[in-house]
Amino acid sequence: MSKKRILLKIGSNTLTKETDQISRGKIEDIGRQIAKLKDDYEFIIVSSGAIAAAKQFVKLEHNGEEINVKQALAAIGQPHLMRIFQENFRELGLFTAQCLLSYSDFEKPNTQENIKSTINVLVANNVIPIINENDTVSTDEIQFGDNDKLAALTAALLQVDLLIIATNTSGIYTKASIEAGKPETIHTVSNLSALEKEISLKKSTHGTGGMRSKIQAGTIAQKAAIETWIVNGLTDNFITEAINGTTNHTKITV
């Protein structure tokens, strides 16, 4: 029986555990779950966090635009981020590869085929692709999406079985419950227009997306007949518990 393919998107707030630095413990938690699930599932990761990784090591002096500084930080932080993944995953017997993509890559048929072929070869050889936007040449996700859209486009291109977006909430909450100070998760939804009316416009501390970009990602995935789960990545074992149905999370169904 073939394994189910999961695309796991990890936001900056998950990777930092809402602090100012990348959490090795969280990356180890993710690796440990993947190692536990690898007989039944194969994983492709879309990871933010390059800018957060850089801020641990440098403070840039600049006179330019803020976006240029973030691009420079991403260039510094990406190797550090990959090193942390590689070191923690290797201890668990997992091998990783870096894949940097830009939006223009999804617009050209030849490039699309190259992405699919490369990732399929990596996965077939038990190597986990870790994808990030090529921030030094592209600014879309830095400004708008914290890799949510990139994850959805990649999921659609690869026709994965499931898109999991790890964030810092237990899915999407109803607006009324947030206003009452007692957040309640919307467990299953297919009507994304109705869902948009429930969301807050607030963006997260390190990330740039907020829930709107996650719904936009869910829309892309839904059109490709892929279910999206929005889960709380701050908790331990968030992947295995979501798969086992023991946590509150939002499922955007097809």
C-alpha positions in Angstrom: 0.0 0.0 0.0 1.4 3.4 -1.0 2.1 5.9 1.7 -0.1 9.0 2.1 1.8 12.2 1.3 1.5 15.2 3.7 2.7 18.7 3.1 3.5 20.3 6.4 3.8 24.0 6.6 5.5 25.4 9.7 5.1 29.1 10.5 7.7 31.3 12.2 5.7 31.4 15.5 5.7 27.6 15.6 9.4 27.3 15.0 10.3 30.0 17.6 7.6 28.8 20.0 6.7 32.5 20.1 10.1 33.6 21.4 12.9 35.5 19.6 14.8 32.5 18.5 14.4 29.2 16.7 13.5 26.4 19.0 15.6 23.3 18.6 13.2 21.5 20.8 10.3 22.2 18.5 12.3 21.1 15.4 13.2 17.9 17.3 9.5 17.4 18.2 8.6 17.7 14.5 11.3 15.3 13.5 10.3 12.8 16.2 6.8 12.7 14.9 7.8 12.3 11.3 10.1 9.4 12.3 7.2 7.8 14.2 4.8 8.2 11.2 7.3 7.4 8.3 6.0 3.9 7.7 2.5 5.2 6.7 3.2 8.8 5.6 5.8 10.7 3.6 6.4 14.3 4.4 7.3 17.4 2.5 8.0 20.5 4.6 7.5 24.2 3.8 9.2 26.1 6.5 9.4 29.8 7.4 11.9 31.0 10.0 14.9 32.2 8.0 14.6 35.8 9.2 14.0 34.7 12.8 17.1 32.5 12.6 19.2 35.4 11.4 18.1 37.7 14.2 19.8 35.3 16.6 23.1 36.1 15.1 23.2 39.6 13.6 21.7 43.0 13.8 22.0 44.7 10.4 22.8 48.4 10.0 20.9 49.8 7.1 19.8 52.9 5.2 17.6 51.1 2.8 14.0 49.9 2.6 12.8 47.6 5.4 12.0 44.8 2.9 15.6 44.8 1.7 16.8 44.3 5.2 14.5 41.4 5.6 15.8 39.9 2.4 19.3 40.2 3.7 18.3 38.7 7.0 16.7 35.8 5.1 19.9 35.2 3.1 21.9 35.0 6.4 19.3 33.0 8.3 18.4 30.3 5.7 21.7 28.3 6.1 21.4 28.5 9.9 17.8 27.3 9.7 18.7 24.3 7.4 21.6 23.4 9.7 19.3 23.2 12.7 16.9 21.0 10.8 19.7 18.8 9.5 21.3 18.3 12.8 18.1 17.5 14.7 16.6 15.3 12.0 19.9 13.4 11.4 19.9 12.3 15.0 16.5 10.7 14.3 17.7 8.9 11.2 16.0 11.4 8.9 17.7 13.1 5.9 16.8 16.5 4.6 17.3 18.6 1.4 16.8 22.3 0.8 14.5 23.5 -2.0 14.2 27.3 -2.6 11.2 28.3 -4.8 9.8 31.5 -6.1 6.3 32.2 -7.4 7.5 32.5 -11.0 8.5 28.8 -10.7 4.8 27.9 -10.6 4.0 29.8 -13.8 6.2 27.9 -16.2 5.3 24.3 -17.2 8.9 23.2 -17.6 9.8 24.5 -14.1 6.7 22.9 -12.6 7.8 19.5 -14.0 11.4 20.1 -12.7 10.0 20.8 -9.2 7.8 17.7 -9.2 10.6 15.5 -10.6 13.2 16.7 -8.0 10.9 16.4 -5.0 9.6 13.0 -6.1 13.1 11.7 -6.4 14.0 13.0 -2.9 10.9 11.6 -1.3 11.4 8.2 -3.1 14.8 8.0 -1.5 13.6 8.9 2.0 14.9 12.4 1.9 12.6 15.1 3.3 12.5 18.2 1.1 12.4 21.4 3.2 11.1 24.2 1.0 11.2 28.0 1.6 10.7 30.9 -0.6 13.8 32.2 -2.3 13.6 35.5 -0.3 16.7 37.1 -1.7 15.0 37.4 -5.1 11.3 37.4 -4.2 9.4 39.4 -1.6 5.8 38.1 -1.8 5.9 35.9 1.3 8.0 38.2 3.3 5.3 40.9 2.9 2.1 38.9 2.7 1.9 35.2 3.6 4.6 33.6 5.8 4.7 30.8 3.2 1.0 29.9 3.5 0.4 30.5 -0.2 3.7 28.9 -1.2 2.7 25.8 0.8 -0.7 25.6 -0.9 0.7 26.0 -4.4 3.3 23.3 -3.7 0.6 21.0 -2.3 -1.5 21.5 -5.4 1.4 21.0 -7.8 2.5 17.8 -6.0 -1.1 16.6 -5.5 -0.5 15.7 -1.9 -3.1 13.9 0.2 -3.2 16.4 3.0 -2.0 20.0 3.7 -1.3 20.7 7.4 -0.6 24.3 8.4 0.9 24.6 11.8 0.3 27.9 13.5 -0.1 29.3 17.0 -3.8 28.7 17.5 -5.9 25.5 17.7 -7.3 26.2 14.3 -9.7 29.0 13.4 -12.0 30.3 16.2 -15.5 31.7 15.9 -15.6 35.4 16.1 -18.2 35.4 18.8 -16.1 33.1 21.0 -13.0 35.3 20.6 -15.0 38.4 21.5 -16.3 36.6 24.6 -12.7 35.7 25.6 -13.4 31.9 25.3 -12.0 30.8 21.9 -13.9 27.9 20.3 -12.5 26.1 17.3 -14.4 25.7 14.1 -13.8 22.0 13.6 -15.0 21.3 10.0 -15.8 23.8 7.2 -16.1 23.7 3.4 -17.7 27.1 2.8 -14.7 29.4 2.8 -16.7 32.6 2.1 -18.6 32.0 5.4 -15.3 31.2 7.2 -13.7 34.5 6.1 -16.4 36.3 8.1 -15.2 34.6 11.3 -11.6 35.6 11.1 -9.6 38.3 12.9 -7.4 40.5 10.8 -4.6 40.4 13.4 -1.3 39.0 12.3 1.1 37.0 14.4 4.2 38.2 16.2 6.9 36.8 13.8 4.7 35.6 11.0 3.2 37.8 8.3 0.1 35.8 7.4 -2.6 35.7 10.1 -5.7 33.6 9.4 -6.6 35.3 6.2 -3.6 33.9 4.4 -4.4 30.5 5.8 -7.9 30.6 4.4 -6.5 31.7 1.0 -4.1 28.7 1.2 -7.1 26.5 2.0 -8.9 27.9 -1.0 -6.0 27.0 -3.3 -5.8 23.5 -1.8 -9.6 23.0 -1.9 -9.6 23.8 -5.7 -7.0 21.1 -6.1 -9.2 18.6 -4.1 -6.8 18.6 -1.1 -8.0 18.9 2.5 -6.3 21.4 4.7 -5.9 21.1 8.5 -5.0 24.2 10.6 -3.4 22.9 13.8 -1.7 24.3 16.9 2.0 23.7 16.2 3.0 25.0 19.6 1.8 21.9 21.4 4.0 18.7 21.4 3.0 15.9 19.1 0.7 18.2 17.1 0.9 16.1 14.0 0.3 12.7 15.5 -2.5 14.0 17.7 -4.2 15.7 14.8 -4.0 12.5 12.7 -5.4 10.5 15.7 -8.2 13.1 16.1 -7.3 14.0 19.7 -6.8 17.7 19.3 -8.9 20.7 18.4 -8.1 21.9 14.9 -9.9 23.2 11.8 -10.4 20.9 8.8 -11.1 22.7 5.5 -12.8 19.9 3.6 -13.1 19.5 -0.2 
